[in-house]
């Protein structure tokens, strides 16, 4: 692979001849990749390359196929705008032609630089890397390359139907993520990145994806550290038979004699929406016997995961506006009577508060502890955290903490999903980012000026991030989580 990072003066020919003499000549970032010569944009101290295709458009005959490589190209392409978000319900302007990624790098800084690749959440049916909340500029300013990735969602990403499958899998979204990792391995040096120092990070569905990638032989060696934020590590993966039954139901719901590969995307979305109304987990990773062979907890217990440095943790409150059905389902499946729950949560004043705490602990807090214990037992460096900080402006009404840590890590303010920080909020965000950045550089989050983060090697030590302080300590919820462990 040809690797090049160059700065080229292009303003002279982009502007009219008369205007070029009157304005200073700008410098633009330029990278030579297999797909062509990419011309990025600069804002402040960061260069960005947006909407870069890492695989061929999965449309027509390539719908429900493993991602295919893009053709080689020697032409110049501008990379100023995000690509289109992947097809999903309730979001306008989406498309099947969505296998793109975005690269952020410090402008004018020589490499090779550590690489952080972010995999977004959204329950495998929604979301996009193109959200302003996930702008990688603040992380890149510290001397990193940040990559954010789109992957197929819903029925297009996770449909299992033997009549459609090629390669015997419905885990196309996971295949997309592996294809993006290969693209990073082959191309990131052209942007100043080090393909031998790649850290994956993501939350919820993104974290689940990363754990599955840690267990997959197909992605081994493509990344070297991982950060799992709010992973529901005990969540059940669908067996192949169950996933294929949903797939047949999906295909049958299309018009008779319809070729699913030729069906209008709107019809696919309508069929997907009907199935999601029956089960919110109709489309998600499955045990396909090839790419995914085992449940996450079982795989880590057997030591099958890559033994790489790991940060893992969750938020003190994992509820959000869309979590009510999951909360009700978790309470119903817990088998705990009301009196027993009140003993576990004696300070919960309302039934809704009790249910929310049970949901947070059973789905996120206890599974994070379990996975941290298992990974530490393998001998790999393991750091566990719990994020309980609430921005100062929201402390009067602190409910709904799902994904709250993302704003602190990316440093976004005043965009959808992120308010304006106070001075104190920014100090906490700076420390959080520093931990993540240090870890991406060396596999150790500790650094000058930061409270010491102890490994979770021989105990339940974790980093607690609260409104009052950031410090390592014994887990104050240990007894409660012991009672909920299953």
N, C-alpha and C positions, 0 to 999 in steps of 0.2 A: 504494500500500500504506500502510495506516495504521501509523504507528510510534509506540510508546509504551513507556516503562519506568516503572512506578510502584510504590511500596511501599504496600501496603494493610494496615491493621490488621484482622485477621480473627479473632483469638483470641476476641474477645468473643462472636461468634456461633458459633464452633466448640465452645466450652466451655459447660457448663450455667451458667445464670444465677448460681447461688450461688457456683460455683467461679471465675467470671470476675472477680469483685470481689477475690478473695483472691490472684490471680496477676497478674504483670505482663503487659500486653498485648504480644504478639509482633508483629513485622513480617515479612511474607512477600513474596517477590518475585513480581511479577505482570507478564505480558507479553501484549499484544494482538496476535494473529496472524490470518491469513486463516482458520485452522482453529478459531479461538475464543480465549477468554481463558484463558491458561495460568498456573496457580498452582504455583510451584516450592517447593523446600525450601532451607533454609539450614543449613550446618554450618560452624562457625568463621567464616572470612572469605569463604566461597564459596557462591554460590547455584547450584543445579542444577535443570535441567528435563530429565527423563528420559522416554524412550519417546514422543517427539513424532513423529507420522506425517508423513512428507514426501511420500507418495504413497498412492494407494488400495491396499487389500490385493490382491496379484496372485493371486487365487484364482478358481476356476471359469472363467468365460469370459475372465478376464484372465490366466490362467496362460499363460506364454510369449507375453506381449504387452508392448510398451513400457509403462513405468510411467505411470499415469494420475493426474491431479491429485485431491487430496482435495476434498470439497465445502466450500463456505464454511459457517461456523458461528459463531454469536454466543454460544454457551453457555460456561460456565466448566468447565475440566477441571483436575484435579489431575495434576501431572507429577512424582510422587515416586518411581516405580518404573521400572526398565528395561523395555523391551519384550521380546518373546520373540526368542531367537536364530533366525536363518534355518535352514530345514530342512537337515540334514546327517547323515551316518552317525556313529555312535559318540558322539552327544551327546543325552542325554534332554531332553525338554521343549521341542523345537524346533517351528517352525511356518512355514507359507508366509506367514502374515500377520505380516511381520517388517520392513517397510520403515519403520524408525524411526531417529531420531537422538537424541543427547543433547547438551545445551548446559550448559557450566559458565562462570560469570562471577564476577568479584569483586563481593562484595555491597556496595552503597552507593557504588560508584564510577561517576562519570559517563562517558559515552562521547562520541564514537565511539571504540571500542577495536579494535585489530588482532584479526583472526580467524585461528585455526589449525584446520584441519579434518583429522582423522586418518582414514586408510583402512587397515583392518587387513589383515594377511596371512593365510596359511593355505592357500596353493596353489590358491586359487579354489574349494576344496571344503569348507573348514572355517573356524572362527573366528567371532568376534563382537566388536563394539565394546563389549559390556557387561562384558567382563572387568574385574575389579578392578585389574588391572595397568594398564589404560588410563583409570583415573580422572583426569579433567582438572583436579582441584582445585589441585595444586601449580603447574601452569602458569598457571592462571587467577589465582592469588594475585599474580602479577607484573603484573597489569593487562591480561590478554588474555581474549578469548572463545575457548573451546575447544569444538569440535564433533566428536563421534565418530559414525560412520555404519555401519549395517548394510546389506548389499546381498545380492541373491540369489546362491546358491552352487550348485556341482555342476550336476546336470542341469537344475535349475530356473533357473540363472543363465546357462548357457552352451550349452544344447542348440540345435543347428542341424538343422532338418528343414524342407524346403520346404513340406511339408504343414501344418506348424504355424506357421511364421514369418509374422509380419505386419510389413511394412517390410523384409523381406529380410535379417534379421540374427538371429544367435543370441547376440549379446553383451548379454544383458539385464542382467547385473550391472554392466556399464559404463554402460548407460543409466540404471540406478538411481543410480549415482554422479553422473551429470550432473543427474538430477532433484534430488538432494540439494544440489548446487551452486546450482541455480535457487532452491530453497527458502531457502538461506542468503542469496542475493542479495535475495530478496523480503522476508525476515522478520527477518534478523539485527539490523537496527536496532532492532527492538522489544526486543531483549535488551541493547542498548547497543553493538552491534558495528558496524564500518565495512564495508559491502559492497564498498567500493573498495579494501580492504586485506586480502585473503584469501590465506593460505598453505596449500598442501596438503602433508601429510607422511605417510609410511608406509614400511613395509619389505616386502621380498620381493614377494608378490603385490600388496600395497598400492602399493609403489613402481612395479611394472610398470604398474598401473592409471594412476598419475599420469603416467608417461611417455607412455602412450597418450593420455591427456587433453591433454597438452602438444602432441601431434600432431594432435588432432582440432579441426576447425573448429567443431564443435557446442558445445565448452566454452570457446572462445576468449573472453577477457574476463571469465570467471566467477571466475578466480583469478589471482593476480599474482606469486606466488613459489612455489617448489617445493623440497621436501627429499626426496631419493631415498635411502633407507637400504637397503643390500644388495639392489640390483636386479640380477637375472640378465639383463643387457641384451642378451646374445647369444642368449638362449633363442629357439628357433624358434616362430613362431606358425603354427597350423594353417591350410593353405589351405582355402577354402570346400568344395571337393569332399571333402576328407578329413574335415572336421568334419561334413558332411552324411551321410557314410557311417556315422560313429559314431552320429549322431542316428537314422538308420534302424534301426541295430542295436539301439539303446535301445528304440525304439518296438516293434520286432518281439519283444523279450524280454518285453513285457507280455502278458497273457492275450489270446488271439484275440478279435477283435471289441471290444476295449476302447477306449473313447474316452480318449486320453491326458489330455485336459483334465478328465475326470471320474474318473480313476483315483485310488484311495486313496493318500495320500502314502506310506504304508508300502510299498506295492507299487513306487512310484517309487524309494524309497530302496534297496529290494532290487535292482532292476534297475541302479541306479547303482553299487552296491557290486560287482556282478558285473563290470561293465565296468572299474571301477577296479582290480580284481584282475588284469585283463589288461594295462591301461596306466594308470599313475598320472596321466597327463596327458590323460585322455579328455575332461575338461571344463575348458576354459580359453578365454581370448580367441582369436578366429579372425580371419582376413583376410576380412572380409565385403564389401569393395569399397564400403562406405558409411561406416560409423562408423570402421572400422579398415582403412586402405588399404595399409599398408606395415609392414615389420619396424621395430622401434625403432631399431636401429643404422643402417639404411638411411635412415630418416626424418630422424634427427639429422645424418647425413652430408650429406644434401641440404639441410639448413637449414630443414626444414618445421616444426620445433617452435616454440612460442611463445618468443620471446627474452626470457625473464624471468629474474630472479636465481635461481640454483640452488645448493643444497648437495647434494653427492653423495658417497657413501663406502660403506665396508663394514667388516666386523669381521675381525680377524686370524685368527679361527677361526669358520667358518660351519657347522660340523657340529652335529648334534643327535641326539636319540634316534631320530628318524624319517628321517634322511637316508641311512642305509646303502644303500638301493637306488639312490639318485641317485649316491652316491659310486662304487659299482661300475659304473654305467652310464657315468659320466664317464671313469673310468680306462680302460674298455674302448674308448671312442670316441676317446681321445686319440691313439692310434696311436704312443705312446711306449713303447719297450722298457724293461724293468726297469733295464738298465745306464744308459740315458739319463736315466731318472728319478732314479736315485741320484746322477748328476752334477749335476742341477738342485737336488736336495735332499740334500746330502752329510751333513747333521746329523740326518736322519730315521733313527731307530734301528730302527723296526719297519715292516713293510709297511703296516699299518693307518695309521700316522702319515704315511707317505709319500702314501698314497692320499687321506687327509683334506686334506693341504696342497695337493695337486694340485687337488682338488675346489674348495677355497676360492679358489685363485688363478684357475682357469679359468672358474669360474661367476660369481664375484663381484669379486675384486680387479682383474683385468685388464679386464673389461667396464666397471667403474666408471671406471677410468682412461681408457678409450677414449671413453666418453660425456662425461666431463669435458673432454677435449681437443676433441671436436667442438662442444660447447656453447660453450666459451671462444672457439673460432674464429669463432663467429657474432657475437662482440662482447658477449655477455651476461656479467654478473658471475657467476663460477663459483668455488665453494669446495669443495675435495675434502678428505676426511678418511679416516683409518683408525683404528678403535677397537680397541686391543689391551690395554685395561685389564681386569684380573681382580679381582673383589672379594677382599678380604684373606682372608676365610674359605674361599675356594675355591682358593687358590693351591697347596695340596698336591695337588689334583686338578683342574686347570684345563680339562679337556676339555669339549667341548660348548658352543661360544660363540655358536651361532645365536640371534639376538634379544637378546643380552645387553645391548645399548645401550638397549633400551626402558625398563628399570627406571631407568636413569640419567636419561633424559629425562623420564619421567612422575613419578619420585620415589616410586614405590610401594614399600612394605616390608611383609614379613610376610604376603603374599598369594600365591596360586598363581602360580608362575613368578618369584617375587621373594623373596629371603631378606632378612635384616636386615643393614643396612649398618653398617660401622665408621665412625668419625669421618673417617678418610681417604677412604673410599668416598663419604661425603656431600659432602666438599669437591669431589671430581671430578664428582659428579652435579650440584652447584650450578653449576659452570663449564659443563658440557655444556648444562644447561638455559638458562643465560644466553646462550650462543651461539645456540641455537635461538630464544629469545625476541627477542634483538636483531635477528636476521635477519627474523623475522616483523614486527617494527615497521618496519624501514627497508630491508631487502634487504642489510644488511651485518651479519655476526655479531659484529663487534668492538665492544668497549666497555670502560669503565673497569675496571681490575683483572683483565683477562683477557690471557693471552698472545696476541700478535698473530697473526691468521690471515691469511696471504697468499693472494691469489687465484691460481688455477691458470691464469693468462692466457698466459704465454709459456714455461712449463716444467712439469715434473711436481711442482711444489711441492704439499704437502699438510700438513694438521694431523695430527700423530701424537699419539695419546692412549695413553700407556703407563703401566705401573706406576710409572715413575720420574718422568715429566714430561709436560707438554702443551706442544708447540712446533711451529711450522712448520719444514719442512725439505725437502730433496730426498728423493724416495721411495727408501728403502734396498732396495726390491725391484725397482727399475726394470729391471735387467739380467735378472732372472728372468722378469719379466712380458714383456719383449721376446721372450724365447725361447718363451714360451707363446702369444703373440698369434697370432691366426688370421684 
